[in-house]
Amino acid sequence: MLTSTRAFLAAVSDDASLMARVAGALGDYEAGTAAWIAVTCGTAVERGAPAELSGPPIFALLRTWLTRLPEIAGDIAPRPSAGQAELFVLFQYLSQAVVTHLARLPVEREAMGREVELISRLGELAHYSHGATWIREALLKSSGSLIFLHPASGAGLRLRYSNVSNCFHLFSLLQTAIGDSIVGGRKPSAAIARVARGKSTETVDDDAWWHYGTAHSKQADLSASIWGQSLVREIPQVDRTPVVVAFPPILGAPRWDAGFLGPHLEAMPADVTVDSALTPAEVKAWLTRIGFDARKTWWQRFTSRPTWLVGPRR
């Protein structure tokens, strides 16, 4: 098998179209051979081969296999048959190949991630297979830029987030990226920064430094909160950009454990970084855009950021 794998990878390096021909016939092979081909294509993709050649047939094979695995009725998870148990062993390898391809095909990943039935099915099978958890997490992760506004100080940031699914994870990454550069922030925890970025499996807990409101927030209001259990892709957007509005905490700060900071996928590392600080004029424009009344927003009397409200820069 190792000899065949090396030969296949060498052939693909000379002619990448071979991947499309071989992967296109995945449905004709028995499960073990199909899993081997999928994983080998994944290795080729990791080495630079174009994922679009083998991704679609590998995703099609995933859908076929999902129909062959146990159906969950209510809360009852039936015992897999002998054939299903054997397929679950191979499913781990197929899952690795699926995640490798999803990581490099963002358009396909976005489309599949919005298939409610697919996400639900993978959630059902997580009871049986880590592979189902990996694929589901890959489909729920999103990347992009967001606007962070702190109205009380007139501070704002543009941040870049990568491969984050739930908002608790986003909050931890965001807080370690911002630190004490904005009033209400703190010196970041090195342990939380490691765990949130998949660099460690330490046991950590985190809490919200601010009350996180949506673009609909005019004040700290639970009805316009960004809930930690929700998906990052569900944060309300303005001009196609998610907006996070930070207020002082209300009703105590929410807390969450490391269970919300993963699972981590090597092919899709999670991170949040600060792209740039917004100018006072840019902050004004964003706050006006989301409905803050300039005539009632006292901080806009200042022509520059009020330094006595902003924490020390790192």
C-alpha positions in Angstrom: 0.0 0.0 0.0 2.8 2.4 0.8 4.5 1.7 -2.5 1.2 2.3 -4.3 0.7 5.6 -2.4 4.2 6.8 -3.3 3.6 5.9 -7.0 0.3 7.6 -7.1 1.7 10.8 -5.5 4.6 10.8 -7.9 2.3 10.4 -10.8 0.0 13.2 -9.6 3.0 15.6 -9.2 3.6 15.1 -13.0 0.0 15.1 -14.0 -2.5 16.6 -11.5 -5.4 15.7 -13.8 -4.9 12.1 -12.7 -6.6 13.1 -9.4 -9.8 14.0 -11.2 -9.8 10.7 -13.2 -9.2 8.5 -10.2 -11.4 10.4 -7.7 -14.1 10.6 -10.3 -14.5 6.8 -10.1 -14.6 6.6 -6.3 -18.1 5.2 -6.4 -16.9 2.2 -8.3 -14.5 1.0 -5.7 -15.1 -1.0 -2.5 -15.0 1.1 0.7 -11.4 0.3 1.7 -9.9 1.3 -1.7 -12.1 4.4 -1.9 -10.9 5.5 1.5 -7.3 5.0 0.5 -7.8 7.0 -2.7 -9.5 9.8 -0.8 -6.7 10.0 1.8 -4.1 9.9 -0.9 -5.8 12.7 -2.8 -5.8 14.6 0.4 -2.1 14.2 0.8 -1.6 15.4 -2.8 -3.7 18.5 -2.0 -1.6 19.2 1.1 1.5 19.1 -1.2 0.0 21.6 -3.5 -2.3 19.7 -5.9 -5.5 21.6 -6.8 -8.3 20.6 -4.4 -11.0 21.3 -6.9 -10.1 18.2 -9.0 -10.8 15.7 -6.3 -13.0 17.6 -3.8 -16.4 17.2 -5.5 -16.2 13.4 -5.9 -14.9 13.0 -2.3 -17.8 15.1 -1.0 -20.2 13.0 -3.1 -18.6 9.8 -1.5 -19.2 11.3 1.9 -22.9 11.8 1.1 -23.2 8.3 -0.1 -21.5 6.9 3.0 -23.8 8.9 5.3 -26.8 7.0 3.9 -25.1 3.7 4.9 -24.5 4.6 8.5 -26.9 4.1 11.4 -30.1 6.2 11.4 -30.9 7.9 14.7 -34.5 7.7 15.9 -35.1 10.3 18.6 -32.6 9.9 21.4 -31.9 6.2 20.6 -28.5 5.5 18.9 -28.7 2.0 17.5 -25.8 -0.4 17.7 -24.1 -0.4 14.3 -24.2 -3.6 12.2 -20.9 -5.4 11.5 -20.8 -3.7 8.1 -21.5 -0.3 9.6 -18.8 -0.8 12.2 -16.3 -1.6 9.5 -17.4 1.4 7.5 -16.9 3.7 10.6 -13.3 2.6 10.7 -12.8 3.7 7.1 -15.0 6.8 7.7 -12.2 8.3 9.9 -9.9 8.3 6.8 -12.5 9.7 4.5 -13.2 12.4 7.1 -9.5 13.5 7.0 -9.7 13.8 3.3 -12.9 15.7 3.4 -11.6 18.2 5.9 -8.4 18.7 3.9 -10.4 19.5 0.8 -12.9 21.7 2.7 -10.1 23.8 4.1 -9.0 24.7 0.5 -12.4 25.1 -1.1 -14.2 27.9 0.8 -17.0 28.3 -1.6 -18.0 24.7 -1.4 -17.5 24.8 2.4 -19.8 27.8 2.7 -22.5 26.1 0.7 -22.3 22.8 2.5 -22.2 24.5 5.8 -25.6 26.0 5.2 -27.2 22.6 4.6 -29.2 22.1 7.7 -29.9 18.4 7.1 -26.2 17.7 6.4 -25.1 19.4 9.6 -27.8 17.6 11.6 -26.7 14.2 10.2 -23.1 14.8 11.0 -24.2 15.8 14.6 -26.0 12.5 14.9 -23.0 10.5 13.9 -20.7 12.3 16.2 -21.8 9.8 18.8 -20.0 7.1 16.7 -17.2 8.9 15.0 -14.7 11.7 15.6 -14.6 12.0 11.9 -18.2 13.3 11.8 -17.3 15.9 14.4 -14.3 17.1 12.4 -16.4 17.5 9.2 -19.2 19.3 11.0 -16.8 21.6 12.7 -15.1 22.4 9.4 -18.5 23.3 7.9 -19.5 25.5 10.8 -16.2 27.5 10.8 -16.1 30.9 9.1 -13.5 33.5 8.3 -13.6 37.2 7.4 -13.2 40.6 8.9 -15.3 42.3 11.6 -15.7 45.7 13.1 -15.3 46.1 16.9 -16.8 49.3 18.4 -16.5 50.7 21.9 -18.9 53.6 21.9 -18.0 55.0 25.4 -14.4 55.7 24.4 -14.8 56.3 20.7 -12.4 53.4 20.0 -12.8 50.9 17.2 -10.9 48.2 15.5 -11.0 46.2 12.3 -10.1 42.6 13.1 -9.5 39.5 10.9 -11.0 36.2 12.2 -10.1 32.8 10.7 -11.8 29.4 11.1 -14.0 30.2 14.1 -17.4 28.5 14.6 -19.0 29.6 17.9 -19.0 33.1 19.4 -17.5 32.1 22.8 -14.4 31.0 20.8 -14.5 34.3 18.9 -14.7 36.2 22.2 -11.6 34.4 23.6 -9.6 35.0 20.5 -10.8 38.6 20.2 -9.9 39.4 23.8 -6.4 37.9 23.5 -5.9 39.9 20.3 -7.1 43.2 21.8 -5.7 42.8 25.3 -5.7 46.1 27.4 -5.5 48.4 24.3 -9.2 49.4 24.9 -10.8 50.5 28.1 -12.3 47.4 29.9 -9.7 45.1 28.4 -7.0 43.2 30.4 -3.6 41.7 29.9 -4.3 38.5 27.9 -4.0 35.1 29.5 -1.2 33.2 27.7 -2.9 29.9 28.5 -6.2 31.0 27.0 -4.4 32.3 24.0 -2.7 28.9 23.5 -5.8 26.8 24.0 -8.0 29.1 21.8 -5.5 28.7 18.9 -5.1 25.0 19.3 -1.6 25.2 20.7 -2.4 23.5 24.0 -5.0 21.3 25.7 -4.7 23.0 29.1 -7.8 23.2 31.2 -8.9 26.9 31.1 -12.0 29.0 31.7 -12.7 32.4 30.2 -15.2 35.2 30.8 -16.4 38.2 28.7 -14.6 41.4 29.3 -17.4 43.4 27.7 -21.1 43.0 27.0 -21.1 42.0 23.4 -23.9 43.6 21.5 -25.0 43.4 17.8 -25.3 46.2 15.3 -28.8 46.6 16.6 -27.5 47.6 20.1 -27.9 51.2 21.2 -27.0 50.3 24.7 -26.1 47.2 26.7 -29.3 45.2 26.1 -29.8 41.5 26.4 -32.3 41.5 23.5 -29.5 42.6 21.1 -26.8 40.5 22.5 -24.3 38.3 20.7 -24.9 34.9 22.3 -21.8 32.8 22.9 -23.4 29.6 21.8 -24.4 31.1 18.4 -22.4 30.8 15.3 -20.0 33.6 14.2 -21.7 33.6 10.8 -25.0 34.6 12.5 -23.6 37.9 13.9 -25.7 40.7 12.2 -23.8 42.4 9.4 -23.7 46.0 8.1 -22.4 46.4 4.6 -21.6 42.7 4.6 -19.3 43.0 7.7 -20.2 41.6 11.1 -20.3 44.3 13.8 -19.6 43.8 17.5 -20.5 46.6 19.9 -18.8 46.5 23.3 -20.4 47.9 26.5 -19.6 47.4 30.2 -20.8 44.0 31.4 -24.3 43.7 32.6 -25.8 41.0 35.0 -22.3 39.6 35.5 -19.9 38.4 32.9 -20.7 35.2 31.0 -18.2 32.4 31.5 -17.3 29.4 29.3 -14.8 26.5 29.4 -12.4 25.1 27.0 -15.1 22.9 25.5 -16.1 26.0 23.4 -12.6 26.6 22.2 -12.5 23.6 19.8 -12.3 21.1 18.3 -9.3 22.3 16.4 -8.5 21.2 12.9 -4.9 21.2 11.8 -5.9 22.2 8.3 -8.0 25.1 9.5 -6.2 26.8 12.4 -8.3 29.3 14.4 -7.2 32.9 15.0 -8.2 36.5 15.4 -5.8 39.4 14.7 -6.1 43.2 14.7 -5.9 44.5 11.2 -6.0 48.2 12.1 -7.4 50.8 14.6 -10.2 52.9 13.2 -9.7 56.6 13.1 -12.2 58.8 15.2 -13.9 59.7 11.9 -14.3 56.0 11.0 -15.7 55.1 14.4 -18.2 58.0 14.0 -19.2 56.8 10.6 -19.8 53.2 11.8 -21.8 54.3 14.9 -23.9 56.5 12.7 -24.4 53.7 10.3 -25.7 51.4 13.0 -28.1 54.1 14.3 -26.3 55.9 17.1 -27.6 59.5 17.2 -24.6 61.8 16.7 -26.5 64.6 18.6 -26.8 62.4 21.7 -23.4 60.7 21.6 -21.3 62.8 23.9 -17.9 61.4 23.0 -18.2 62.9 19.4 -17.5 66.3 20.9 -13.8 65.3 20.8 -11.8 65.8 17.6 -9.4 62.9 18.5 -9.7 59.8 20.6 -10.0 60.7 24.4 -6.8 59.1 25.6 -8.0 59.1 29.3 -10.6 56.5 28.3 -8.4 54.2 26.4 -6.1 51.7 28.0 -2.4 51.5 27.4 -1.2 50.2 24.0 0.8 47.0 24.0 
